[in-house]
Amino acid sequence: MNIDGFLTRRRFLRYASVGGIAVPMFSTAVIPNVAYGSAFQLAANPESLTDLEKMHVPKVTLPPVVEDGSQAPIVVEVDHPMEPDHYIKSIQIMNFTDPVVIKGKFYFTPANGEVYLGTQIRLAGGESKVWVVCECNQHGKWAASRETKVAAGGC
């Protein structure tokens, strides 16, 4: 600032250029989520689950081969208590090889009593991996995946 207390043009441009670089740089920085650790957690060893993993990792039932990609049946279960202070908040089904990645997001409350979801999803033809992410209100997001193949001429 100059003697009159006003911001000069040169100083304004200096502040604007620093802010124009610093703000986008720090706004895109990934800050790890201390409570959850990462975006979602996977079972360390799917053959031998810990007690915490047994309670949070979704059990996904999806046929290995689907004849009609427009109606692929999927069942998701989670053996988790549905208590007012500890429950599953949501389940999201995704397929990254499909043009429409998110197949559905389903919300739960303790009033549901249990976490069970049976629905049909649309899958593109060919091989794909379907991801299911369930979110616990205390322990974050947990994921499981299943591979399937849609027969030729599928959706």
Residue, then its C-alpha position, 0 to 999 in steps of 0.5 A: m500500500n502506498i502512503d495514502g493507505f490505498l492498494t497500488r495497481r502493482r501490489f494488487l496484481r502481485y496479490a492476485s497472481v499469488g492468489g490465482i496460483a495458491v488457491p487452485m493448488f491447495s483446493t485440489a490437494v487430497i486431504p486424507n480423512v483421518a476418521y475413515g483412512s481413505a475413500f473406502q476400505l477393502a477386506a485385507n483377506p477376503e477368505s479370512l475376515t476380521d470381526l470388523e470386516k465381517m460386520h461391514v464388508p457387503k455380501v454381493t450376490l451377482p450371477p457370473v454370466v448375465e443373459d440380459g444386460s438390461q435386467a441383471p439381478i443383484v442382492v446386497e446384504v450386510d450383517h451389521p447392527m442397526e442401532p440408533d448410534h451405529y448403523i449402515k447409512s447407505i449402499q451404492i452400486m457402481n460399474f465403471t465400464d458402463p456409460v452410466v457408472i452409478k447404478g443406484k444409491f440406497y439409504f438406510t436408517p436404524a428403523n430398517g432393522e437390517v441391511y438387505l437390498g435386492t434389485q436389478i441393474r443395467l449392465a453393458g455387454g462384455e465383462s465388467k466388475v460391479w462395485v458395492v460400497c456401504e457406508c457405516n456412520q462410525h466406520g466409514k465406507w467399505a467395498a466389495s466387488r464381483e465380476t460378471k459377464v453380459a452375454a453378446g447382444g446385452c444391453 
